Amino acid sequence: MPDELHRRYQDAYTAHQEHARTCTTCTDTSRCPTGQRLYEAFTRLQDAYLNRQRQQRR
């Protein structure tokens, strides 16, 4: 059974990447409001997933 947090993290990554490919405002160091929201959602979910992975390995 797929891990729900992992799926959400991967979906957020995909949404961020798709936006970055089409947005003419976003760069690696500056993002439009939508790009910033998508990037923050991705990094928050990534951090949560990786922290949980570390906890489980202890």
ABEGO torsion letter per residue (X at the ends): XBBAAAAAAAAAAAAAAAAAAABAABBAABBBAAAAAAAAAAAAAAAAAAAAAAAAAX
